[in-house]
Amino acid sequence: MTADANSRVIATPWAEPAAEVAEALGTDTERGLAGAEAARRLGIYGPNRTERRGEVRFWHIFWEEVREPMILLLFAVAAGYFVFGELGEAVAVLVIITGIVFVEVWTEFRAKRAIAALDGLTEPAVRVVRGGEVTSVPAVDLVPGDIVLVRAGDRVPADLRLLIANDLTADESTLTGESFPQAKHTTPAPAGAPLAERRCMLFRGTVVTQGEGLGVVTATGVQTEMGQIVGLTLRARPPRTPLQEMMRELSRVLAHVALVAAGLIPLLLWGWGRLAPGEALLTGLSLAFATIPEELPILVSIVLGLGAWQLARRSALVRELRAAETVGHVTAVVTDKTGTLTENHLRLERLIPVNDLDAAVGLPALREAAWASAASDAGVAASYYFDPVDRAILEAPDRIGEAARGRWGRVVQHFPFSPERGWSGAIWQGPAGRVLVVKGTPERVLSMCAPGLPPAGPGSSTAQAGAPGVTAPGELARAVGTVASSLAALGYRVLGVAAGPVERDGEGKLQFLGLLAFADPVRPEVGPAVAAARRAGIKVWMATGDHPAAAGAVARQAGIEDDHVLTGAEIDQMTDEELAVRLGDGGICARISPAAKLRIVQVLQGRGEVVAMTGDGINDVPALRAAAVGLAMGEGGTDVARESAGIVLADNSFATLAAAIALGRGLFVKLQKGVRYYLAVKVALVVTMLVPAVLGFVPPLSAAMIILLEMFMDLAASTAMVGESAEGDLMAEPPRPPGQRFLDRNMLVAMGVGGLALAVAVWLGMWGAARSAAVPRAAAAPVLQSAAFAAWMVGHVALAFAMRRSRRSPWSRPFWANRMLNLWAAGAIATALIVVYLPPVQRLLQTSPLPIAAWWWVGAAPTAIMLVLGSIPGLFWYDR
């Protein structure tokens, strides 16, 4: 066996005993690799990836940008100036093109870099044993020799030689074509065994469908079986979100309007004799470039990307941009209990032996059986790492039952918990034969028991069938049910324990030994978060597989009230219409199966709700996929659940979900503000140019000026809206109705009023400058166009400040609060001054200096107009 960074780590790891494979890889099966050794090997073997990640590079985006049709259109304008002999204008257009490209490339670069950073944050995590401790590391950092833990729902991160396999099966259809999950074990296979027969191996990319196991990494990255098939590939582009698609459709509609205007205006100016044919053509091309809203989908990507980064900083890791888009519209939340509302760290609080209910069995038998159901005689107790119940038993302060380890013998089979079974446990081989020990829901364990039989195991009592105090089956079940319900009502998670002899064919009789009560405290931040969600008009349901009394106790502590806890059995008896009515506006659902959880989501969505669903297991995947926003748990959740979700809650907390909804609402408001400003200035440009063309006046702006102002009126200004803080308490407002249009009445009013106001400001500036400058009519064009350009630059800056808020007066926030907006505004004003007063630029753009008196019209008038309009509720903002 060899360990070469350029080949398979071990030639045939499936043909060797597991211990020898681990030894050859230089790893300790109990302690794993040391951190320093893992880092050294990562440097040798490289990242555990089978695909090449495309880096976000500035020059790559630059090259894509200069090939865009609109930029090519600008180059055509520059070429036209050269053809018509206007060398100064040609140079000016080329300089402006360069500026536009760099501004837009930099804006897109920032957004793409933020989105790319999310890939690193949402990198799948893997549980490994390093330095004797179980820790979580990114799957990309796995190295040969790592000891990896897997359980049902995990996607296998690398090729593994199994050390422990407890009831383990894996779906290998993506690799071998086998239709059904394959059982796994630790027995070596022949050296020449085909892939599908290497049952002691788990392969990268396959999914664990049942059980749990421990394995040593034998190959990573392209050296895995899957990696050799996949090879190196380029990463596909993510699909567009619904909002991006809607913006693309809106862009197409508006593009037709812009093209009509870009064709009509030059024809009118040429027909009135205001422009020569060549200049009219260039003006039309410039107008097409400036008015066609091709950046709308890009604007959505930028805002969603930066918003996703903000969500990530609050521990809500966005896997799909559509989730960042949707989370702010959530109207209903279906949340799990364990780990989301509670801390997910169980503590064994009480042991209630059955002799408190039945004199047959005492506390020693229950203590030993509880330990035996969780312990393992293997080098590493896998159940300790996988099952929080087992961990709580083994971490109990007095280490219950461990003293009996030698008397119990050895574990011959371990049964991890599965929802289908409803219990977990182990078969021990001892001096008296095989003993099966199980723990699970009290009713499920009772159904496996034969009352009146003596319990088996070294710590059992000597009570015999029919001994005094042994109750009848019905009486014992009622007594157990009463005690379990009373404990559950206090918020405890209650499990029953049983043990009994078992034959090799699996047949056996179990004796009920007692109850275990575990505490899982509600997170302290959950109550305020649930209250905030309800105040925001969001309905909250808790859906759990736990006991109804325990579910009710936890829900009430979290602030989720319901007069009657709805059970899975009751749901199964209801029609969808009855269930829709019974669910009401929030409540508690207990003993819920995965199918019932999916049905709840579907029924709520049938009512018109936008549902957010939390889950962590493989059985939650259908509901996560069906929900408008699926939220998987980052701590302890399965890989399949995380892959099915749009957002991963890194800290598993409901408070993070509430914060994500609040951020999502703010993100949508910012996006609306950016889009309405973007479209308002498009409206303003068309109106500014169209009305003078119809009346036969001098065109307010030359082709070069139109191209220059485009640098300031699109993405740079619109994305500056992202820097605005939240306006009031968005969580005090009801959710946005699901069917409400993005371009609603308020947006259309703001766009229309803002566009017309800016056009009027430009015309006033031209009129005032003509009066102040007192130039001959023949020489008026340069002065009028200089005044129009300056008035536009000042006016559209003032309009941005007037439209920066939508729920509060724009003057309720200091002007200096948004640094990005201020930098953009300063650049726009400085450009206006340079164009008007700097001689070299005057010669390039054919402008004239304006007298000081003209600035009352080109500066003060636009500012005053926007100050007045921005102060009127119902135009740019609505008092809510």
N, C-alpha and C positions, 0 to 999 in steps of 0.2 A: 504494500500500500504506500502511496506517495502523497505528498502535500505540495503541489506545484501550482503557483499562481496562474500559470498559462494553460492548465489542463484541469480535468476533473480532479477534485481533491482526493478521492479514493476511487479506485477503478470499479470495484463492485461492492459498495457498502451493504447492499441487501444480502450478500452471501456470507457476511462475517457476523459473528456474535456482536451484539450492541456494545458490550463493554469493551471489546477489542477495537471497534470503530472509534469510540470515544477516546480510548488510550492513544490510538494512532494519530488522532487529531490534537492530542496534547491538552485534553480538557478533563476536568474532574466532574463526574456525573452529579455530585451533590453540590459543589460550589460553583461550577461553571468556570468561565474565563474571568480573569482579573480585568479591571477596567483598562489598565495600561496595555495589556496584551491584546484586548479587543481593538483598541485604537491602532496598535501596531499592525494587526492583521488587516484592518480596514485600509491602511495605506498600501498594503500589498495587493489585496484582492479587489479593491475599489468598491464603489457603491453597489448596493444590491438592487440593480435596475436592469431591465431587459430592453429599455428604450432610451433613446437620446432625447433629453429635454431641450427644447429649443430655447436658447437664452434670449432675453429681451435686450436687443442692441439698438442703440440710437441710430446708427447708420443704416441698419436694415429697415427701420421704420421710415427713415429719410428717403431711401430708395423707393419704397412703396408709395410714399407721398408724392414724389415728383412724377410718378407714372399715373397719378389719378387724372381722370378726364378733365376736371375743373382746372387743375394746374397746367395740363397740356393746353387748355383753352387760353390761359394767360400767356403761355409761350407763343401761341398764335397771335395774340394781341401785340406782343413785343416784336414779333417778326413783321407784322403789318406796319408798325411804325417805321421799321427799317425800310420796308418796301416803299412807303410813301415819303421817305426822306426825312422823317422826324427823328433824328438820331438822339436828341436830348430826351424826348419822351420814351424812346426805346430803352435807353439806359435806365431811366427812372423806373419803368415797369419791371425791368430785370432786377433792380435793387429791391423793389417792393415784393416781387415774387420770392426772392431769397428770404426776406423778413417773414412773409406769410408762412412759408414752408417751415422755417425754424420754429416759429411760435406754435404752429399746429403740431409739428413733430414732437416738440418738447411736452406739450400738453398730453398728447397721446402716449408718449413714452412714460410719463409719470403714472398714468392710469394703468397701462399694461404692466408696469413694474409692480404696482400695488396688487394687481390680480395675480401675477406670477408668484408674489410672495405668499399668497394664500395657499398655493400648492404645497409649499413647504410646511405651512401651519397645519394643513389637513393631511399630511403624510401619514399613512397607516402606522399605528403603534403596535408593538409586539411585546409580550411579556417574556422576559428571559431571566435566567438565573446567572447573575454575575457577582463574583466575590461572595458567594453564599447567600445573597439576598435576591429576592424577586423584584425586578424593576421593569419599567416600561421604556423601550427605546424605539425610535423610528425604524420601520422595517428596512429602510434604505441603509441603515448602519449595521445590519446583521453581517456576521462573518462566519466562515467555517469554524466549527468548534463551539459555537454558542449553543447553550441549552435552552430550548424554546418550549413554552407551554401552549397548547392548543385546546380548544373546546368547541362544542357545537356552535356553529355560526361563524367561526373564524375562517378567513381565507388564508391558506397556508402561505407563509411569506418566503419560503426557500425550500430546497429539497432537504428532508429530515429523515434520519434513521431513528426509528422509534425505540425508546428506552422503556416507556410505560404506555400501555394501551388499555384504557378502561372503557369497555363497551363502545369502542371507537369505530365509526364508519365515515367514509369520505366519498363525495361525488367527484369522480375523476372523468366525467364525460367530456369535458373540454380538452382533455389530454389523450384519453384512450378510446373514447367513443362508447364506453360502457354505459348503458342506459340507467342502471340502478346503482345506488351507493354501495361501495365495497367495504366489507368488514376488514379491520386492520388488527394486526397482532405484532408480537416482537420476535417471532421465530424466523431465522434466516431462510432465504429462498435459494435455489440453485444459482450458481454464477451466471448461467446462460438464460435465466428466466426472462420472459418478455415483460414489458413495462406493466401490463395489467396484472401480472402474477407476483409482483414484488410487494406483497402485503405488509411487509415490515417497514415500508417507506411511505412517507407523505411527500407529495410533489407540489412545487410552487404553482400557485394559481388555482389549485383545486380547493374545494370547500368541505370543511368538517361538518357533517350532517347530524352526528350523534356522538355522545360520549366526550371523553377528554383524554389527553395524552401528553407525553413528554418526549421530546426528540432532540437529537444532536444535529446541527446543521452540517450537511456534507457538501453542499454546493450553493452558491449564490449567483445572482445576476444572470449573465448570459451563459454561465456554466451549468445552470439548472436544465432539467429536461425541457421545461417550457421555454426557457431562454434560448435554447438551441433551435427550437422551432420558430419562435417569434423573430429572433435576430434583432438587429438594430433598426428601429423605425422612427420616423419623424412623428411628432405629436400632432394629432388632428386638432383643428380649431373647434372650440366649444360651440354648441348650437346657439342660435340667437334666442333671446328671451321673447315672450309674447309682446312685451312693450317695445322691444327693438323692432320686431316685425311690424307692429302698428306704426311706429315712426317711419319705417321704410315705406309703408303704404301711404302715409301722410306726405312724405317727401315726394313721392311720385305725383300725387295730386297737385301739390303746391308747385312742383317743377313745371307742370304744364302751364299754370298761371304765370309763373315767372318767365317762361319762354315766350308766351304771348306778349307780355309787357316788354321783354327785351327785344322783340321784333317790332312791336307797334311804336314804341317811343322813338327809336332812330328813324323810322319811316316818316313820322310826323315832323321831326326836326329837319330832316332832309327836304320834306315837302314844303315847309315854311322857309326854306333857304337858310336855316340857322347852322347847318352842318353840311360840309362837302360829303360826297358819297363814301369816300374812304374813311373819313372820321366818323360818319354815322355808323358804318360797319363796325369799327373798333368800339364805339360806345355801346352798340348792341351786344358785342361779345363780352365787354366788361360788365354790363348789367346782368347778363346771363350768369356770369361767374359769381357776382355778388348777391344775386337774389335767389338762385336755385338752392334750396335748403338741404344740400347733400350731407351736411354734417349732423343732421338730427340723430341718426342711429349711433354715430360716434359720441355725441353728447350723452346719450343714454348709457353707453358703455363706460364713459368716463365717470359719470355720477354713480352708477351702480358699482363700478370697481372701487372707487374711493370709499363709497358707503360700506362695501363688504370689508374693506380694511378697518373701518371704524368698528364694525360689528366684531371683527376678530380681536380687536383690542379689549372687547368686553367678554371674551371667552366664547363667542358664538362664531364658530369657524364655518364660513360659507363654502360649500362644495359646488353649488350651481348658482350662477348669477340670478336665475329666475327666482330663487328662494329669497335673495336680498330684495328683489322687486315685490314679492308677494307678502313677506312677513308683516309689513306695515298695514296690510288690509285684513289681517286675521280677525274674525268675529267670534270664533269658538276654539277652545283648547280642550283636547282630550289628553290628560296627563297620566302617566304611570305613578305609582306610589313610591316604591322602593328606589332610593337613589336620587329621585327627582324632588319629591316632597320631603323625604327623610334623608338622613346622613349616609345610609347604606353601609353602616358599620355595626353589625349585630353584636350584642353582648348577651351571653347566657345569664339570665337573671334568676330564674327559678327552676327547680326540678320537683315535679309533683309525682311521686311514685304511686302506682296503682293501689298500694295498700292504704292510701288515704281514701281510696274509693272501694278498695277490695283488699282484704287482709292477706291475700296470697303472696304478694310480692313486696319487697322492701326497697329502700333507697339504694343499697349497695348494688343490687342487680341493675337498676336503672342507670346508675352512674357508669358502671362498666359497659353496659350495652350502648349508651350514648357515645362513649369514647370509641368503642369498637366499630360503630357505624361511620366514624369519621377518620379513624387512624389507618395507617398502612405500614406494613413492615418493609416496604421498599426503601431504597436509599433516600429518595425524596418523596414525601407524602403528597402526591399530586393533588388530592382532594383539598389539602390545606390551601393551595394556591387558587383553586378554581371555585370552590363553594364557600360563600361567606358563612353559611351555617356550620360547616365543618370547621372553618377557621375559628368561629366563636367558641365551639366546643373545645378545640385544642388549645385555645388561648385562655380558657377559664382560669381564674386565679389559682385554684387548688389543683389544676391539671387533672380533672376528674378521671378516675379509672386507669390512668397510665401505669400505675403500679402492677396492673394485671397483665401487662404486655406479654410476659413470658408464658403465662398460663393459657393464653388464647391461641397460641401457635402462630400460624402464618396466614396471610390473606391469599386466597386462590382466585378470587374474582371480586372486582369492585364495580359497583353500579352507580354511576353519577346520576344526579337528579335530571329528570326530563319531565316536561309537562304531561306527556302522554302516560308515563308511569305513575306520576304523582308521588314518588318516593325515591330515596337513595339509600345505599347501604353496601354491605360487603359479605362475602362468604369466607369464614375462617376455618382452617383445617387444624383441629386440636386433638388432644389425646382421646376425647370421647367421640370424635367424628366431626362432621361438617356442621357448622352453625351459621344460619343466615340471620343478620341483624339489619333491620330497616328503620328508617325514620321518614315521616311524611305528614300530610294532613291527617288529623286524628281520624276522620271518617274513612279515609282511604286505608290507613293502617289497620283500623278495626275490622274492615272488610276482609283483610288478609288473615285474621286471627281466628283460632279455635278456642273459645273461652273454656276455662277449667283445666287446661293442660299445663303442666309445669314448664316454666321457662328454662331454656337451655343456656349453657355457657358456664364458665368457671365461677362467676359471681352469682349464680342463680340461687334462689331459695330452694328449700326441699319440699315445698308444698306440692301435694299431689292432686290429681283430678278429684273433684268432689270434696276437697278438704274444707274445713269450716271457714266461712267468710268468703268463699268463692261465689260471686254473684252470677245470676243468669245472664245470657247474652244481652237481652233487651235492657236489663237494669244497668249493666256496665256501660252500654252505649249511651244511655240517658245520663248516667253520672258523668261520663267523660264529656259528653256534649255540654252539660251544664257548666262544668269547671272551665272547659275551653272557651265557651262563650263569655263567661265572666272575666277571664283573663284577656280575651280579645277586646272586650269593651273598654279595658284599661289601656289599650294600644299595644299589647304584646302580640308578637307573632308566635303562634302555638303549634307545636309539632308533636305527634305521637311516636312512641318507640316500641318496637316489638322484636322478639328473637325466638328462634326455635330450630330444631334439627332439620336438616335438609338432605335429601338423597342426591346421588350423582345425577339423576335424571331431572333434578330441579324440583321434585315434589317434596313438600314438607308442611309442618304445622307450626304456626307461630303463636306465641303468647304475648298479649299486650302487657307492657311493663310500666307505662306512665306517660307523662307529658313533660315537654321542655318549653319554657317560656323565654322568648328572646325580645330584647328591647332594641328598637331602631328609632332614635329620637327624630322628631321633625326638625328640619333646618330652621334656625331662628329667623332667617330672612324670608321664609316662605309666606308667613302670614301677611306682612305688608305687601309682598309682591302679588298675592292673590287679590288682596283688597284693591291694589292699583289696577289690576286687570279688570276687575268688576266695575270699578269707577270709570274705566275707559269703554264700558259697554261690551266687554268681552265675556262670553259665557264660559264657565269652567266646569268640566266633568273630570272626576278621578275614576279611572278604570283599572282594576287590579285583580289578580287571581287570588288575593288573600281572603281570609275569613270576613264575612260581612261586618261583624262587630269590630274587628281590628281595623277594617277599612273605614268604618264610620268614625272610630275614635281618632284616627290620624287625620281624616278629612276635616273633622270639626276643629282640631288644633290648627289646621292650615287655613281655616276660614271658609271651607266648602260645606255648606249645610244642605241637608235633605231629610225630610221627615221619614222617608222609607228608602233603605238601601236596596237598589235594584240588583238582583242576582242574574247570573248567566242563565240559570234554569228558567227564570221568569221571562227573560228576553227571548229564549227559544220558543216560548209559547205565544209570542206576540207577532202580529203582522207588522209590516213596515209602517203603516199608517198609525197603528196603536203605539208603536215604539216612538215615532216622531212626536206624538202628543205626550207620552210618558216622560220622555227625556227633559221636557220643559226648557228652562233657561239655565240649566246646570244641575249637578247632583253627583251621586256616588254610585258606582257600579262595582260589584264584588263577585268573586268566583267567576271571572270573565275568561272565556276561552279566546284564542287568537281569532277564530271565526266571528265571535260575537263582537270583538273589538273592531274588526274590519266593518262589520255591519253597522255599528254605531257611527263610524266615520261616514259611511255611505248614506245612511239615513239623514244625518245632519247636513251633508252636502245636498241631499235632495230637498232639504228645507231652504236651501239658498245660503247656507253658512259657508264661510271661508275657514276651513278647519286646519288647525295646527295639531299634529299628533306627535307625542314623544314615545320612544321605545328603545330597547336595548338588545333584545334577543332576536334570534332567527325567526321566532314565531310572530314577531311584531312587523316583519317585513311587508306583508300584504297591506296592512293598515298604513304603514309609513309611505308606501308607494301611492296609495289611494288618496292620501291627504293632500291638500293644496300645499302645505309646508310640512315636510317630515323632519323631525328633529331627533337625532340619535344621540345616545350618551357617549361621551368621550372617555369616561372612566368606567372600565369594566364592560362596556358595550361590545357587541360582536362586530366583526368586520363587515358581515353581510348587511347588518342594520345600518352601519355608517355609510356603506356604499349606496343604500337605498334612500338615504335621507338627503335633503338639500342643505341642511345646517347640522353641524355637530356641536353640541353643548359640551365644551371642554371640561367644565366643572360639574356637569349633571344637574345644575340647580334650576328650579323653576324661576328663581329671581333673575337668572340670566335670560330665560325665555321672555319674561316681562320686559327686561331692558332691551332685548332685541326687537320686540314689537314697537317699543317707544322709538328706538333708533330708526326702524323701518318707516314709521310714520313721518319722522322728520326728514328722512331721505326722500320720500315721495314729494313732500312739500318743496324741498330744495330743487328737485327735478322739475316740478311744475314751474317754479319761478325762473329757472334757467331757460326752459323751453318758451315760456311766454315772452320773456325779454328777447330771446333770439328771433322769434317770429315777429315781434313788434317792430324791430329795426328793419326787418325785411319789408314789412308793410310800409314803413316810413320811407324807405328808399324808392319803392315803386311810386308812391304818391308824390314824393318830392320831385321826381323826374317826369311823371306823367302829366300833371296839371299844367306846368309851363309848356310842355310839348303840345298839348291840345290848344293852348291859348296863343301859341306862336312866339313865346318868349325865349330868351337865351337859356340854354340848358344850365341848371344850377351847378352841375359838377361835370368835369371832363372825365374821359375814360381812365386816365392815370389816377385821378383823385378817387374815383370809384374803387379802383383796385386797392389803393392805399387805405381807405377807410375800412375795407373788408378785413384788414389785419386786426382791427380793434372791435368790430361789431359782432363777431361770431363766437368761437369757442372760448377765447380768453375771457371775455366779459361774462358769458353764461356760466362757465365753470367757477368763476369768482363767487357766484351765488352759493356754492357749496360751503364757502367759508362763513356764511351767516349762521349765527347761533339759533337754537330752537326758539320758537316764538310762543312764549307762554307754556302752559302745560298741555301738550298734545294728548296726553293720556286722560285728560279731563273731557275730551270730546268723544262722541260716538264713532265707531268705525265707519270708514268710507263705504257707502253702499256698493256691493259687488258689481252692479250693472251700470254704475255711473261712468260717463265718458271721461276720458283723460282731458280732452279739450272741452271743459264744461262752460257754462254761461259766464262764470266769473273770469275764466281765462280769456274767453273771446272778447269780453268787454275791455279787459285790461290791454289786450293786444291792439284792439281797434283804437281806443282812446290814446294809448301811448304812441302808436304809429302816426295818427293824425296830428297829435301835439308836436311831435318832433318835426314833421313836415312843415307845420305852421311856423315853428321856431326858425327853421331854415329860411323860409320866405320872408319872415320879419327881418332876419339878419341881412338878407340881400337888399330889402327895401331901405332899411336904416342906413346901411353902408353906402348905398347910392346917394342918399340925401347928404350924408356926412362928407363923403369924398368929393362931391361936386365935380366929377370928371366928365369930359365930353362923351356923348352917346357912343361915338365910334370906338372909344377906348374903354367902354364900360365893362365888357365881358370879363377881362382878368380880375377887375375889382369885385364884380358880382360873384364870380366863382370862388375867389379867395374868401369873401364874406360867407358864402354858402358852406364852404368846407370848414371854416372856423366855427360857424354856428352849429354845424352838424356835430363836430367833435365835442364841443361844449354841451350841446343839447343831449347827445346820446349818453354822455357821462352822467349828466343830471338825471336823465331818465332811468339809468341803472340804479342810482341811489333811491329814486322814488319808487322803483319796483322791487327793491331788495327784500321787502317784507310783504306778507300776504295776510297775516292775521293781526297785525299791530301796525300802528302808524310808523312809517319809515324813520320819522324824526324822533321816535322813542328810544332809538339806539344811537350812541355817539358815532359820528362819521368815521372816527379813526379806529373803530373796533374791528373792521374787516381789512386786514393788512393786504390781502391779495387784491381786493377790489380797489384799495387806495393806490397800490402800485400800478395797476392797469389804468386808473384814472389819471395819475400823474404822467404816465407815458403818452396817453391820448392828448392831453393838454399841451405837453411839450412838443409833440409832433405838429399840432396845429400852429404853434408859434414858429417852429422851424420852417414849415411850409410857407407861411406868410412873410417872414422877415429875413430868412437866410438867403442871400443873393444866389449862391449856386443852385439851391433848390428852387428858387423863384424862376431861374432860367429853365430848369428842367421841366417844371410843371406849369410854367407860364402864369405865375401868380403875381400879385401886386401887394405892396405893404398897405395895411389899413391904418387910417388915422385913429388916434386914441378915442375920439368921440364915437367911432363906429362900434367900439367894444361894448357900448351900452346896448347895442342891438344884437351883436353876435355873441356876447357873453352874458350880459345881465338878463336880457329878455328870455332866452331859453331856460336859464336857471330859475327865473321867477315863475315861468309857466309850470315847470316841473315841481317847484316848491308848492304852488297852489294846488295842482292836481294831486300831488302826493299827500296832501292834507285832507282830502275829501274822502270820507269812508264810502265804500261801494265801487270805487274806480280801480285802484290798485290793491286795496286791502279791505278786509271785512272784519269788523270788530266782533270777536267771538268770545 
